Amino acid sequence: MNLYPPYWGTGISVRTISEDYRYLKVVMRQRWYNRNYVNTHFGGSLYAMVDPFYMLMLIPILGNNYVVWDKAATIDFIKPGKGTMTAEFSITRAMVADILERTAAGDKYLPRYQVLVLDEQGETVAKVEKLMYIRKKRSSHAHSRESIDNGNGRNAPQGR
């Protein structure tokens, strides 16, 4: 992750990720290239440091039978950010149980998760709310068709 060009180019760094993907910590140091006109962190970089992580954590937690997408996000800038910014992500057992329950019948689920961007003093610089799209993958059998030769050299779809 730390070699991903949008992160490397903005000074964003994943500092900690648990083996089970349930916890992640990301930091961004202030540099000349990620400051805005008034010498505070550029808002786009503050959002970039939290953008993909709920999705990237949930995909391995839920496994290959689930579709997980970032659907939408909002960011509320609370105060100017200076110095090193930090954001921490946690996926709790309760969050996973909620997802499994709400998607058991194949329904999509649109949970909202919040992450705070904190400065070096532990004060909130920004609040980001992520709207996720999660559902079980549809069975590949339900949409597949076998082709059979219909006698005129053309294959005709054959339902199951």
Backbone bond lengths (Angstrom), bond angles and torsions (degrees), N, CA, C in turn:
res aa  C-N    CA-C-N  psi(-1)  N-CA   C-N-CA  omega(-1)  CA-C   N-CA-C  phi
1 M - - - 1.463 - - 1.529 111.53 -
2 N 1.314 116.59 -39.23 1.458 119.38 -175.04 1.521 113.13 -69.39
3 L 1.326 117.55 -14.89 1.457 120.74 176.51 1.521 112.74 -94.89
4 Y 1.334 117.06 -2.25 1.461 122.17 178.00 1.536 107.49 -63.58
5 P 1.341 118.90 119.72 1.469 121.41 -171.69 1.531 116.09 -50.17
6 P 1.339 121.10 -42.31 1.463 117.62 179.14 1.530 113.40 -62.39
7 Y 1.333 117.62 -26.71 1.468 120.00 178.16 1.514 111.02 -85.43
8 W 1.305 115.98 -46.34 1.455 120.03 179.37 1.530 109.36 -58.08
9 G 1.320 117.04 -40.88 1.456 121.60 -177.73 1.514 114.87 -74.39
10 T 1.330 117.94 -11.77 1.469 120.26 179.15 1.517 112.58 -113.98
11 G 1.324 116.74 -1.98 1.461 119.55 -179.93 1.520 113.44 83.94
12 I 1.326 117.88 13.70 1.459 122.09 179.18 1.526 108.96 -82.76
13 S 1.323 116.16 136.40 1.456 120.36 -176.85 1.531 110.34 -140.86
14 V 1.336 115.72 130.66 1.464 120.04 172.09 1.522 106.14 -79.74
15 R 1.325 116.43 118.81 1.460 121.07 -177.22 1.519 112.24 -93.03
16 T 1.326 116.50 -38.12 1.457 120.72 -176.15 1.513 109.04 -143.02
17 I 1.318 115.56 136.76 1.461 120.81 169.34 1.525 106.38 -143.74
18 S 1.327 115.64 127.77 1.463 119.24 -177.95 1.525 110.03 -73.55
19 E 1.322 115.90 156.63 1.461 120.72 -178.78 1.522 112.23 -60.59
20 D 1.340 116.56 -30.77 1.471 120.23 -179.03 1.529 112.51 -92.95
21 Y 1.321 118.22 7.81 1.472 125.09 177.19 1.526 113.39 64.12
22 R 1.308 118.63 17.20 1.463 120.59 -178.50 1.525 113.33 -90.83
23 Y 1.332 117.25 -8.57 1.458 120.77 178.71 1.525 108.68 -141.66
24 L 1.334 115.45 138.39 1.453 121.34 178.49 1.523 108.83 -147.82
25 K 1.317 115.57 139.66 1.467 121.11 176.48 1.514 108.20 -126.74
26 V 1.317 116.07 132.15 1.459 122.28 -179.95 1.526 108.62 -127.68
27 V 1.338 116.23 144.45 1.464 121.10 179.42 1.519 109.44 -131.01
28 M 1.322 114.53 158.50 1.463 120.84 174.42 1.528 107.52 -142.93
29 R 1.307 114.70 116.06 1.461 120.01 175.45 1.513 109.07 -81.48
30 Q 1.316 115.53 148.90 1.460 119.64 177.49 1.530 108.90 -81.40
31 R 1.299 114.49 128.38 1.455 122.82 179.56 1.530 108.85 -130.55
32 W 1.315 116.40 168.46 1.464 120.09 179.26 1.528 110.71 -60.81
33 Y 1.342 117.72 -29.85 1.461 121.63 -174.79 1.530 114.06 -90.05
34 N 1.333 118.50 -2.55 1.471 118.65 175.22 1.528 111.86 -122.58
35 R 1.313 115.75 21.91 1.466 121.36 175.82 1.524 109.43 -97.94
36 N 1.302 114.59 153.39 1.456 118.93 175.21 1.537 109.77 -96.45
37 Y 1.288 116.17 -170.73 1.470 122.53 -175.39 1.529 112.74 -59.44
38 V 1.339 117.79 -30.87 1.466 121.29 -177.42 1.534 112.05 -102.48
39 N 1.335 116.57 23.01 1.467 123.93 174.12 1.527 114.96 63.15
40 T 1.314 117.13 31.10 1.459 121.30 170.84 1.531 107.58 -117.61
41 H 1.324 116.04 171.62 1.465 118.65 -179.65 1.523 110.84 -60.58
42 F 1.318 115.21 135.88 1.463 122.98 174.39 1.532 108.30 -63.70
43 G 1.324 116.88 130.81 1.465 121.58 -177.32 1.512 113.82 -59.33
44 G 1.321 116.94 -35.97 1.457 120.13 178.63 1.523 111.88 -64.09
45 S 1.308 117.15 -35.43 1.469 120.89 176.74 1.525 110.59 -70.63
46 L 1.325 117.31 -37.55 1.475 119.82 176.61 1.524 110.47 -61.40
47 Y 1.325 116.79 -40.58 1.467 118.83 177.41 1.529 110.65 -70.77
48 A 1.325 117.52 -42.22 1.466 120.76 -178.18 1.526 111.34 -58.40
49 M 1.327 117.60 -32.98 1.462 119.17 -177.32 1.525 113.00 -70.13
50 V 1.334 117.84 -12.98 1.469 119.97 179.06 1.528 112.88 -120.05
51 D 1.319 116.98 -4.52 1.464 120.69 -171.16 1.526 115.89 -55.18
52 P 1.322 121.15 -61.08 1.470 118.23 -166.09 1.521 115.81 -92.22
53 F 1.327 119.02 -2.96 1.452 118.72 -160.87 1.521 115.97 -73.71
54 Y 1.323 119.73 -35.86 1.470 117.61 176.01 1.528 109.84 -61.40
55 M 1.319 117.31 -42.16 1.462 120.47 178.52 1.530 110.48 -63.15
56 L 1.331 116.84 -48.25 1.453 120.60 -177.21 1.529 112.51 -65.29
57 M 1.312 117.85 -25.95 1.460 121.32 177.24 1.533 110.84 -81.65
58 L 1.327 116.66 -41.60 1.469 120.10 -175.93 1.531 112.91 -70.65
59 I 1.311 118.02 -31.94 1.472 119.51 -178.49 1.534 111.42 -58.03
60 P 1.327 120.63 -52.50 1.470 117.87 178.56 1.525 113.67 -71.87
61 I 1.332 117.80 -28.10 1.465 119.89 178.72 1.526 110.44 -67.12
62 L 1.330 117.29 -45.39 1.470 121.14 -177.09 1.524 112.21 -81.94
63 G 1.308 117.97 -28.35 1.454 121.40 177.31 1.517 113.79 91.66
64 N 1.320 114.71 -178.02 1.462 122.41 -173.31 1.519 114.72 -69.41
65 N 1.305 119.22 -10.80 1.471 120.97 -178.41 1.523 112.79 -87.74
66 Y 1.340 117.31 7.56 1.464 120.57 -177.50 1.520 111.75 -125.66
67 V 1.327 114.75 146.97 1.460 122.89 170.60 1.526 106.00 -100.52
68 V 1.320 116.74 127.65 1.466 121.92 179.34 1.521 107.70 -131.04
69 W 1.332 116.00 123.27 1.471 121.62 179.63 1.524 109.78 -135.63
70 D 1.316 115.43 150.48 1.461 120.63 164.75 1.514 106.09 -78.37
71 K 1.318 117.47 124.14 1.467 120.87 -178.47 1.525 111.38 -98.63
72 A 1.321 116.69 -43.12 1.468 120.17 -177.78 1.527 108.87 -160.79
73 A 1.313 115.18 166.22 1.460 119.94 177.92 1.519 109.45 -154.47
74 T 1.318 114.12 152.24 1.464 120.48 170.66 1.522 107.10 -131.66
75 I 1.309 115.30 148.36 1.462 119.85 177.25 1.519 107.89 -129.73
76 D 1.322 114.80 132.26 1.453 122.37 178.10 1.524 106.81 -113.24
77 F 1.328 116.95 110.74 1.452 121.55 179.21 1.524 107.82 -80.92
78 I 1.319 116.98 114.91 1.461 122.61 -175.20 1.526 111.40 -87.17
79 K 1.322 115.94 -45.15 1.475 120.80 -179.97 1.518 108.16 -153.23
80 P 1.337 117.40 161.10 1.462 119.55 177.82 1.523 111.05 -61.14
81 G 1.321 115.27 140.94 1.460 120.21 -179.90 1.508 111.42 -101.23
82 K 1.324 115.63 126.42 1.463 121.71 175.89 1.517 108.15 -132.31
83 G 1.326 115.81 147.54 1.461 120.15 178.70 1.522 110.99 84.62
84 T 1.316 116.23 -151.74 1.456 121.85 -177.66 1.526 110.45 -87.96
85 M 1.329 115.44 126.90 1.461 122.56 177.81 1.540 109.08 -97.71
86 T 1.320 116.20 147.01 1.460 121.55 179.54 1.520 109.41 -135.07
87 A 1.329 116.12 143.29 1.464 121.87 172.57 1.525 107.76 -138.91
88 E 1.326 116.37 138.29 1.458 121.89 179.49 1.520 109.46 -122.82
89 F 1.322 114.97 139.88 1.460 122.54 -178.44 1.519 108.67 -121.50
90 S 1.331 116.30 137.28 1.463 121.24 175.17 1.511 108.93 -134.34
91 I 1.319 115.43 135.94 1.458 122.16 171.91 1.523 105.66 -112.40
92 T 1.316 116.82 110.39 1.461 120.87 -176.22 1.526 111.25 -87.70
93 R 1.313 115.13 164.09 1.473 120.16 175.28 1.527 110.28 -60.42
94 A 1.330 116.87 -36.38 1.464 120.59 178.91 1.531 111.10 -64.64
95 M 1.320 117.45 -38.58 1.469 120.71 178.12 1.525 110.08 -63.65
96 V 1.328 116.84 -44.47 1.463 120.80 -179.61 1.523 110.40 -65.59
97 A 1.340 117.24 -43.35 1.470 120.85 178.80 1.524 110.53 -60.80
98 D 1.324 117.22 -40.09 1.458 122.10 178.04 1.527 110.66 -62.09
99 I 1.324 116.84 -45.31 1.470 121.43 178.85 1.524 110.08 -60.86
100 L 1.317 116.75 -49.29 1.470 120.71 -177.69 1.519 111.31 -60.74
101 E 1.323 116.93 -41.55 1.465 121.05 179.90 1.530 111.30 -65.34
102 R 1.308 116.86 -45.17 1.470 120.66 -175.05 1.524 114.00 -76.48
103 T 1.327 117.15 -16.49 1.461 120.04 -179.92 1.525 112.79 -109.30
104 A 1.315 118.28 1.43 1.471 122.31 -174.39 1.525 112.78 -56.24
105 A 1.320 117.34 -36.22 1.474 121.36 -178.08 1.533 112.19 -89.28
106 G 1.330 117.28 6.90 1.461 120.28 179.97 1.517 113.79 93.31
107 D 1.332 116.62 3.18 1.467 120.37 179.71 1.519 110.87 -74.27
108 K 1.333 115.32 151.96 1.462 118.81 172.83 1.525 107.96 -78.15
109 Y 1.300 115.38 153.87 1.456 122.08 178.55 1.517 107.10 -132.16
110 L 1.322 116.70 134.77 1.461 122.60 -176.53 1.533 110.41 -120.13
111 P 1.328 117.43 71.55 1.469 118.70 -179.92 1.527 111.24 -75.26
112 R 1.319 114.42 155.13 1.464 121.88 175.96 1.523 108.04 -113.44
113 Y 1.317 115.30 129.21 1.454 121.06 178.36 1.511 109.00 -124.03
114 Q 1.328 116.19 142.08 1.455 120.93 -178.82 1.525 109.90 -111.26
115 V 1.306 115.68 144.22 1.462 122.03 173.09 1.522 108.07 -135.08
116 L 1.311 115.49 140.19 1.457 121.44 179.38 1.518 109.91 -103.03
117 V 1.325 116.11 140.57 1.455 122.49 171.56 1.522 105.94 -101.98
118 L 1.331 115.42 121.07 1.459 121.20 -174.44 1.521 111.01 -113.44
119 D 1.334 115.14 148.72 1.465 119.52 175.12 1.528 109.65 -88.88
120 E 1.328 116.92 -174.44 1.464 121.77 -176.48 1.521 113.20 -64.99
121 Q 1.332 117.63 -21.96 1.460 121.58 178.40 1.537 111.92 -89.94
122 G 1.332 116.22 0.63 1.461 120.40 -179.38 1.518 113.13 82.08
123 E 1.328 117.23 12.71 1.463 121.52 178.93 1.524 109.99 -89.26
124 T 1.334 115.42 146.12 1.455 121.09 -177.57 1.521 110.98 -74.42
125 V 1.322 115.55 123.51 1.458 122.90 176.27 1.522 109.48 -95.89
126 A 1.336 116.64 -38.74 1.463 120.95 -179.28 1.531 109.67 -151.19
127 K 1.328 114.91 148.77 1.466 122.40 172.20 1.522 106.62 -114.80
128 V 1.325 115.35 127.90 1.460 120.24 179.05 1.521 108.10 -118.02
129 E 1.323 115.44 130.66 1.451 120.76 174.65 1.521 108.34 -111.79
130 K 1.317 115.62 125.17 1.463 122.15 -179.82 1.521 108.81 -106.50
131 L 1.321 116.49 129.20 1.457 122.62 172.83 1.524 106.32 -100.54
132 M 1.313 115.88 119.65 1.459 121.38 -176.82 1.525 109.99 -103.19
133 Y 1.320 115.65 154.13 1.460 123.33 173.12 1.524 105.70 -115.59
134 I 1.338 116.35 119.29 1.463 120.72 -178.33 1.526 108.58 -135.57
135 R 1.319 116.05 133.76 1.469 120.88 172.33 1.514 108.88 -157.83
136 K 1.330 114.83 159.76 1.450 119.91 173.40 1.520 107.61 -69.64
137 K 1.324 116.21 145.88 1.456 119.42 174.97 1.515 108.77 -69.41
138 R 1.306 114.59 143.19 1.462 119.48 176.50 1.518 108.38 -71.08
139 S 1.296 116.50 146.86 1.452 121.51 179.74 1.517 109.66 -60.92
140 S 1.307 116.35 133.85 1.459 119.59 179.30 1.524 110.53 -67.26
141 H 1.330 116.95 -22.62 1.464 120.52 179.00 1.524 111.58 -70.03
142 A 1.296 117.04 -31.76 1.458 120.35 -175.62 1.524 112.10 -66.79
143 H 1.325 116.93 -28.84 1.457 119.96 -176.13 1.523 113.79 -108.50
144 S 1.323 116.80 -4.55 1.460 117.91 -177.52 1.514 110.58 -84.73
145 R 1.303 114.47 153.61 1.469 121.78 177.97 1.510 107.74 -133.28
146 E 1.299 116.29 141.52 1.460 119.88 173.29 1.508 107.27 -95.07
147 S 1.315 115.84 144.15 1.462 119.93 177.17 1.519 109.09 -99.90
148 I 1.296 115.81 141.25 1.469 120.83 174.16 1.511 107.88 -128.90
149 D 1.303 116.00 151.78 1.451 120.85 178.14 1.519 107.07 -76.44
150 N 1.328 117.07 123.37 1.470 120.06 -176.84 1.530 112.08 -91.22
151 G 1.313 117.15 12.56 1.449 120.09 173.99 1.517 114.30 97.49
152 N 1.330 118.31 -16.76 1.462 119.05 -179.61 1.534 111.10 -110.20
153 G 1.332 115.89 19.46 1.463 120.06 177.90 1.517 113.30 86.25
154 R 1.314 116.49 -3.01 1.470 119.91 178.67 1.527 108.58 -106.87
155 N 1.270 114.86 146.61 1.459 119.16 176.86 1.512 108.85 -90.09
156 A 1.298 114.83 136.17 1.470 120.70 177.28 1.518 108.60 -113.26
157 P 1.319 116.64 139.54 1.464 118.09 178.89 1.524 109.99 -65.57
158 Q 1.296 114.21 144.58 1.462 119.68 178.96 1.524 107.30 -127.77
159 G 1.321 116.88 117.50 1.457 121.05 178.43 1.509 111.13 -74.29
160 R 1.311 114.92 162.40 1.470 120.79 178.55 1.499 110.00 -98.77
